[in-house]
Amino acid sequence: MSGEAVLVPMIWESIAGVAGAVEATVAARKEAARRKAEAQRERIQVWQDFQSRQQQAQAQQRRSREAVQQAQQQLINSGLQEAATRVHGGAVAEGFVERGGALSEERAAGLMTQIDRQLASLPARLFDDERLPFARLRSQMQRMQQASVLTIDEVDALASTLQRSFADYVQRAGQEAEQRRQQVAGAEQLLTQILEVRALCGDDKDAAALARLQQKLVLLAEQQLSPAALDVISNRFTSLRDKVEHSVVEDEMNDYLAARVTHHLNAMGYATLSAFSDKQPGRRRDAEYALPDGDRLRVALQSDLKMGFQLSHETRNMIEKTLSGEALSFFRQQEARWCRDMKELIRRLIKDGVPYEVKFERDVPDASIPVVVMESVDELLDEEDDDQRPHRRKRERHFR
């Protein structure tokens, strides 16, 4: 029988499909936390400054990329590179010289002017970046402009190098812009998620850890975003997020279970003597019910959703410490009744979407049966002032 019993929740892979009402409540809490997080993010001035800098940098890079693309197209349109194909069959195109041949001073000046014009159209910042080839190309062009004689091959080599540099820059700048965009978007999403989980968190220690991660991310944005640093913050956050979200589910399940257990016990004829106590982080909640025909059932709902049950006997005899005779027989009848009712309670909880199984049960030993001492209204009135309301005083063992 089950005078004392412990029920444990069966393993749930996720909240999906488990107690739809709880799933909806958890989703609503997350959505409210997300909206709060987005509003908080917009009020972080350091982050707003970071976003402004990123937008300016992206706009500047976009203008540079467009300028290089335009210069590249103009170089193509000028026909300068076509000078490399000077010979058609055995004839030399009019106005050109054979490969390796020297250009006239006028022709050389015209070709170099075309190259100079395309380089001059680029933003000045591209010449200040030592990683880019444009400053070197300009120096090479200036040296060639000072040469007394230029061959068509020299001009063609410079034009080809310039074209490749233009094309490489456009491709690389596009890739860098996309990588940067993804990095900034990822950092913003991470900040929002940290703020969201902070809004959900009910544990002071976890909340402090999340606050430190937020501070690190904001400081990183003030300096320079590093993919490696972002990964470290993200990995630490993931473990905290999983822990907090699990706690949120347990918290909502706790309320749901308290309500459903009370509902089902009431439906089976158990009267509520004291409702489940208020929730406190990491603490159990106790409730007490009166069995039909007498005696009591205490229910302890743990924060990890385990449930404990313990029967106790009601008596008016304050001297009675152990049960015997009719009292013991009656208690065993009620114990058998609760054993049947507990199985029905489990069946109903499974139907609610929260499957439980019996982890431990036993008959309460005769010498260990908790006794609740009750006093009649008349006895209380004899002992108390007339303006004091009747109440019950009880002595019982604590369920553990």
C-alpha positions as CSV (number, residue, x, y, z in Angstrom):
1,M,0.0,0.0,0.0
2,S,1.0,3.6,-0.2
3,G,0.7,5.4,3.1
4,E,4.0,7.0,2.2
5,A,4.9,7.4,-1.5
6,V,7.1,9.4,-3.8
7,L,6.2,10.0,-7.5
8,V,8.8,11.2,-10.0
9,P,8.1,12.7,-13.4
10,M,9.1,10.5,-16.3
11,I,11.8,12.0,-18.6
12,W,10.5,14.5,-21.1
13,E,12.7,15.1,-24.2
14,S,11.2,18.6,-24.4
15,I,8.1,20.5,-23.3
16,A,6.6,20.0,-26.8
17,G,3.6,17.8,-26.4
18,V,3.8,17.8,-22.6
19,A,0.9,19.7,-21.0
20,G,-0.2,22.0,-23.8
21,A,-1.3,24.6,-21.3
22,V,2.2,24.8,-19.8
23,E,3.8,25.0,-23.3
24,A,1.6,28.0,-24.2
25,T,2.4,29.7,-20.9
26,V,6.1,29.2,-21.3
27,A,5.9,30.5,-24.8
28,A,4.1,33.6,-23.6
29,R,6.7,34.2,-20.9
30,K,9.5,33.9,-23.5
31,E,7.8,36.3,-25.9
32,A,7.3,38.9,-23.1
33,A,10.9,38.5,-22.1
34,R,12.0,39.0,-25.8
35,R,10.0,42.2,-26.1
36,K,11.5,43.5,-22.8
37,A,15.0,42.5,-24.0
38,E,14.7,44.4,-27.3
39,A,13.5,47.5,-25.5
40,Q,16.4,47.3,-23.0
41,R,18.9,46.8,-25.8
42,E,17.8,50.1,-27.4
43,R,18.5,51.9,-24.1
44,I,22.1,50.7,-23.9
45,Q,23.9,53.8,-25.1
46,V,27.3,52.0,-25.6
47,W,25.5,49.5,-27.9
48,Q,23.8,52.3,-29.8
49,D,27.1,54.0,-30.4
50,F,28.6,50.7,-31.6
51,Q,25.7,50.2,-34.0
52,S,26.2,53.8,-35.3
53,R,29.9,53.1,-35.9
54,Q,29.1,49.9,-37.7
55,Q,26.6,51.6,-40.0
56,Q,29.1,54.3,-40.9
57,A,31.8,51.8,-41.6
58,Q,29.5,49.7,-43.7
59,A,28.4,52.7,-45.7
60,Q,32.0,53.8,-46.2
61,Q,33.0,50.4,-47.4
62,R,30.0,50.2,-49.7
63,R,30.9,53.6,-51.3
64,S,34.5,52.4,-51.8
65,R,33.4,49.2,-53.4
66,E,31.1,51.1,-55.8
67,A,33.9,53.5,-56.7
68,V,36.2,50.6,-57.5
69,Q,33.5,48.9,-59.5
70,Q,32.9,52.1,-61.5
71,A,36.6,52.6,-62.1
72,Q,36.9,49.0,-63.3
73,Q,34.1,49.4,-65.7
74,Q,35.5,52.7,-67.1
75,L,38.8,51.0,-67.6
76,I,37.1,48.3,-69.6
77,N,35.1,50.9,-71.6
78,S,38.3,52.9,-72.4
79,G,39.6,50.0,-74.5
80,L,42.9,50.3,-72.8
81,Q,43.4,46.6,-72.4
82,E,42.5,45.9,-76.0
83,A,45.8,47.5,-76.8
84,A,47.3,44.2,-75.7
85,T,45.9,42.5,-78.8
86,R,47.6,44.7,-81.3
87,V,48.2,42.2,-84.0
88,H,45.4,40.7,-86.0
89,G,46.8,38.0,-88.1
90,G,49.9,39.6,-89.7
91,A,48.6,43.1,-89.7
92,V,48.9,45.7,-87.0
93,A,45.7,47.6,-86.0
94,E,45.8,51.2,-87.0
95,G,47.0,53.5,-84.2
96,F,48.8,50.7,-82.3
97,V,52.2,49.1,-82.4
98,E,53.3,45.5,-82.4
99,R,53.8,43.7,-79.1
100,G,57.1,44.8,-77.5
101,G,57.2,47.9,-79.7
102,A,57.8,51.4,-78.3
103,L,54.8,53.8,-78.0
104,S,55.0,57.3,-79.3
105,E,55.2,59.9,-76.5
106,E,51.7,61.1,-77.3
107,R,50.2,57.6,-77.3
108,A,52.0,56.7,-74.1
109,A,50.7,59.9,-72.4
110,G,47.1,59.2,-73.5
111,L,47.2,55.6,-72.1
112,M,48.8,56.6,-68.9
113,T,46.2,59.4,-68.5
114,Q,43.5,56.8,-68.7
115,I,45.1,54.8,-65.9
116,D,45.7,57.9,-63.8
117,R,42.1,58.9,-64.2
118,Q,40.8,55.6,-62.9
119,L,43.2,55.6,-59.9
120,A,42.4,59.2,-59.1
121,S,38.6,58.4,-59.0
122,L,39.2,56.0,-56.0
123,P,38.5,57.2,-52.4
124,A,41.7,58.4,-50.6
125,R,41.2,55.9,-47.8
126,L,42.1,53.1,-50.2
127,F,45.6,54.5,-50.7
128,D,46.1,54.7,-46.9
129,D,45.4,51.1,-46.4
130,E,48.7,49.2,-46.6
131,R,46.9,45.9,-47.2
132,L,45.6,47.2,-50.5
133,P,47.7,47.5,-53.7
134,F,46.4,50.9,-54.9
135,A,49.2,53.0,-53.4
136,R,51.8,50.7,-55.0
137,L,50.1,50.8,-58.3
138,R,50.0,54.6,-58.2
139,S,53.7,54.7,-57.4
140,Q,54.4,52.3,-60.3
141,M,52.3,54.5,-62.7
142,Q,54.2,57.6,-61.6
143,R,57.5,55.9,-62.3
144,M,56.3,54.9,-65.8
145,Q,55.1,58.4,-66.5
146,Q,58.7,59.6,-66.0
147,A,60.2,57.0,-68.3
148,S,61.4,58.3,-71.7
149,V,60.2,55.2,-73.6
150,L,57.3,52.8,-72.8
151,T,56.4,49.7,-74.6
152,I,52.9,48.5,-75.1
153,D,53.6,45.4,-73.0
154,E,54.5,47.6,-70.0
155,V,51.3,49.6,-70.3
156,D,49.3,46.4,-70.8
157,A,50.9,44.9,-67.7
158,L,50.0,47.9,-65.6
159,A,46.4,48.0,-67.0
160,S,46.0,44.2,-66.4
161,T,47.3,44.5,-62.9
162,L,45.0,47.4,-62.2
163,Q,42.0,45.4,-63.5
164,R,42.9,42.4,-61.4
165,S,43.3,44.6,-58.3
166,F,39.9,46.2,-59.0
167,A,38.2,42.8,-59.4
168,D,40.0,41.3,-56.3
169,Y,39.1,44.3,-54.1
170,V,35.4,44.2,-55.2
171,Q,35.2,40.5,-54.4
172,R,37.1,40.6,-51.1
173,A,35.3,43.8,-50.0
174,G,31.9,42.1,-50.7
175,Q,32.9,39.0,-48.7
176,E,34.3,41.1,-45.8
177,A,31.1,43.2,-45.8
178,E,28.9,40.1,-45.6
179,Q,31.1,38.6,-42.8
180,R,31.0,41.8,-40.9
181,R,27.2,42.0,-41.3
182,Q,26.8,38.5,-40.0
183,Q,29.2,39.1,-37.1
184,V,27.3,42.3,-36.0
185,A,24.0,40.6,-36.4
186,G,25.2,37.7,-34.4
187,A,26.5,40.0,-31.6
188,E,23.2,41.9,-31.6
189,Q,21.2,38.6,-31.4
190,L,23.5,37.4,-28.6
191,L,23.0,40.6,-26.6
192,T,19.2,40.3,-27.1
193,Q,19.2,36.7,-26.0
194,I,21.3,37.5,-22.9
195,L,18.8,40.2,-21.9
196,E,15.9,37.9,-22.7
197,V,17.2,35.1,-20.5
198,R,18.0,37.6,-17.7
199,A,14.4,38.6,-17.8
200,L,13.4,35.0,-17.4
201,C,15.9,34.1,-14.7
202,G,14.8,33.7,-11.2
203,D,18.1,32.6,-9.7
204,D,20.4,35.3,-8.3
205,K,23.6,33.5,-9.1
206,D,22.6,32.8,-12.7
207,A,21.4,36.3,-13.1
208,A,24.7,37.7,-12.0
209,A,26.6,35.4,-14.4
210,L,24.3,36.6,-17.3
211,A,25.0,40.3,-16.3
212,R,28.7,39.6,-16.5
213,L,28.4,38.1,-20.0
214,Q,26.4,41.2,-21.0
215,Q,29.1,43.5,-19.7
216,K,31.8,41.5,-21.5
217,L,29.9,41.7,-24.8
218,V,29.2,45.4,-24.5
219,L,32.9,46.1,-23.7
220,L,33.9,44.0,-26.7
221,A,31.7,46.1,-28.9
222,E,33.3,49.3,-27.5
223,Q,36.7,47.9,-28.6
224,Q,36.6,45.4,-31.5
225,L,34.5,42.4,-32.1
226,S,36.5,39.2,-32.2
227,P,34.9,36.0,-33.5
228,A,36.9,34.0,-31.0
229,A,35.7,36.2,-28.1
230,L,32.2,36.0,-29.3
231,D,32.4,32.2,-29.4
232,V,33.6,32.1,-25.8
233,I,30.7,34.3,-24.6
234,S,28.2,32.4,-26.8
235,N,29.3,29.0,-25.4
236,R,29.0,30.2,-21.8
237,F,25.7,31.8,-22.5
238,T,24.3,28.6,-24.1
239,S,24.8,26.6,-20.9
240,L,23.2,29.3,-18.8
241,R,20.3,29.7,-21.2
242,D,19.5,26.0,-21.1
243,K,19.6,26.0,-17.3
244,V,17.3,29.0,-17.0
245,E,14.8,27.8,-19.7
246,H,14.6,24.4,-17.9
247,S,13.9,26.3,-14.7
248,V,11.1,28.3,-16.4
249,V,9.5,25.1,-17.6
250,E,9.7,23.5,-14.1
251,D,8.3,26.7,-12.6
252,E,5.3,26.7,-14.9
253,M,4.9,22.9,-14.5
254,N,5.0,23.4,-10.7
255,D,1.9,25.7,-10.8
256,Y,0.2,23.4,-13.3
257,L,0.8,20.3,-11.2
258,A,-0.4,22.0,-8.0
259,A,-3.6,23.0,-9.8
260,R,-4.2,19.6,-11.4
261,V,-3.4,17.6,-8.3
262,T,-5.9,19.7,-6.3
263,H,-8.5,19.4,-9.0
264,H,-8.2,15.7,-9.3
265,L,-8.2,15.0,-5.5
266,N,-11.2,17.3,-5.1
267,A,-13.0,15.4,-7.8
268,M,-12.2,12.1,-6.0
269,G,-13.8,13.4,-2.8
270,Y,-10.7,14.8,-1.0
271,A,-11.4,18.2,0.6
272,T,-8.7,20.8,0.6
273,L,-7.6,21.7,4.1
274,S,-4.7,23.9,3.1
275,A,-3.8,24.8,-0.5
276,F,-0.3,24.5,-1.8
277,S,2.0,27.1,-0.2
278,D,3.5,29.9,-2.3
279,K,6.5,29.1,-4.5
280,Q,10.0,29.9,-3.3
281,P,13.1,29.2,-5.4
282,G,14.4,25.7,-4.5
283,R,11.8,25.1,-1.8
284,R,9.0,22.6,-1.7
285,R,5.3,23.4,-1.5
286,D,3.0,21.6,0.9
287,A,-0.7,21.1,0.7
288,E,-3.1,19.0,2.9
289,Y,-6.3,17.3,2.0
290,A,-9.0,15.4,4.0
291,L,-9.8,11.9,2.8
292,P,-13.4,11.0,2.5
293,D,-14.6,9.7,5.9
294,G,-11.6,10.9,7.7
295,D,-7.8,11.1,8.1
296,R,-5.5,13.4,6.1
297,L,-3.2,13.3,3.1
298,R,-0.2,15.6,2.9
299,V,1.3,16.4,-0.5
300,A,4.8,17.8,-0.9
301,L,5.6,19.2,-4.4
302,Q,9.4,19.6,-4.8
303,S,11.0,22.2,-7.1
304,D,12.2,19.4,-9.3
305,L,8.6,18.3,-9.7
306,K,8.9,15.2,-7.5
307,M,5.8,14.6,-5.4
308,G,5.6,13.0,-2.0
309,F,2.5,11.8,-0.2
310,Q,2.0,10.9,3.4
311,L,-1.2,9.8,5.3
312,S,-1.8,10.9,8.8
313,H,-4.5,9.9,11.3
314,E,-6.9,12.4,12.9
315,T,-7.7,11.9,16.6
316,R,-9.2,13.9,19.5
317,N,-7.1,12.0,22.0
318,M,-4.1,14.1,22.8
319,I,-2.5,11.3,24.8
320,E,-2.6,8.8,21.9
321,K,0.8,8.4,20.4
322,T,0.5,5.1,18.5
323,L,-2.6,3.7,16.9
324,S,-4.2,0.4,17.9
325,G,-7.6,-1.4,17.7
326,E,-10.2,0.4,15.7
327,A,-8.1,3.5,15.0
328,L,-5.4,1.4,13.4
329,S,-7.8,-0.7,11.4
330,F,-9.5,2.5,10.1
331,F,-6.2,4.0,9.2
332,R,-5.2,0.9,7.2
333,Q,-8.6,1.0,5.4
334,Q,-7.9,4.6,4.5
335,E,-4.4,3.7,3.4
336,A,-5.8,1.1,1.1
337,R,-8.2,3.6,-0.3
338,W,-5.4,6.1,-0.9
339,C,-3.4,3.4,-2.6
340,R,-6.2,2.9,-5.2
341,D,-6.7,6.7,-5.5
342,M,-3.0,7.3,-6.1
343,K,-3.1,5.0,-9.1
344,E,-6.1,6.9,-10.4
345,L,-4.4,10.2,-9.8
346,I,-1.4,9.1,-11.8
347,R,-3.7,8.0,-14.6
348,R,-5.3,11.4,-14.6
349,L,-2.0,13.2,-14.6
350,I,-0.8,11.1,-17.6
351,K,-4.0,12.2,-19.4
352,D,-3.1,15.8,-18.5
353,G,0.2,15.3,-20.3
354,V,2.5,15.0,-17.3
355,P,3.4,11.3,-16.9
356,Y,4.5,10.2,-13.5
357,E,5.7,6.9,-12.1
358,V,6.0,5.5,-8.5
359,K,9.6,5.7,-7.3
360,F,8.9,4.6,-3.7
361,E,5.9,3.5,-1.6
362,R,5.4,1.6,1.6
363,D,2.9,1.1,4.4
364,V,3.4,3.5,7.3
365,P,4.8,1.4,10.2
366,D,2.4,1.3,13.1
367,A,4.8,3.2,15.4
368,S,5.4,5.9,12.8
369,I,1.9,6.9,11.8
370,P,1.6,10.7,12.0
371,V,-1.2,11.7,14.4
372,V,-3.1,15.0,14.0
373,V,-4.8,16.1,17.2
374,M,-8.1,17.8,16.7
375,E,-10.1,19.8,19.2
376,S,-13.8,20.3,19.1
377,V,-15.4,23.7,18.8
378,D,-16.7,23.4,22.4
379,E,-13.3,22.6,23.8
380,L,-11.8,25.5,22.0
381,L,-14.5,27.9,23.2
382,D,-13.9,26.7,26.8
383,E,-10.2,27.5,26.5
384,E,-10.2,30.7,24.4
385,D,-11.9,34.1,24.8
386,D,-15.3,34.5,23.2
387,D,-14.0,36.7,20.4
388,Q,-11.5,34.2,19.2
389,R,-12.6,32.0,16.3
390,P,-12.5,28.2,16.6
391,H,-9.4,26.7,15.0
392,R,-7.6,23.4,14.7
393,R,-4.3,22.7,16.5
394,K,-2.3,19.8,15.2
395,R,0.8,17.8,16.0
396,E,2.3,15.8,13.2
397,R,5.5,14.4,11.7
398,H,7.1,16.4,8.9
399,F,7.2,14.8,5.5
400,R,10.7,14.5,4.0
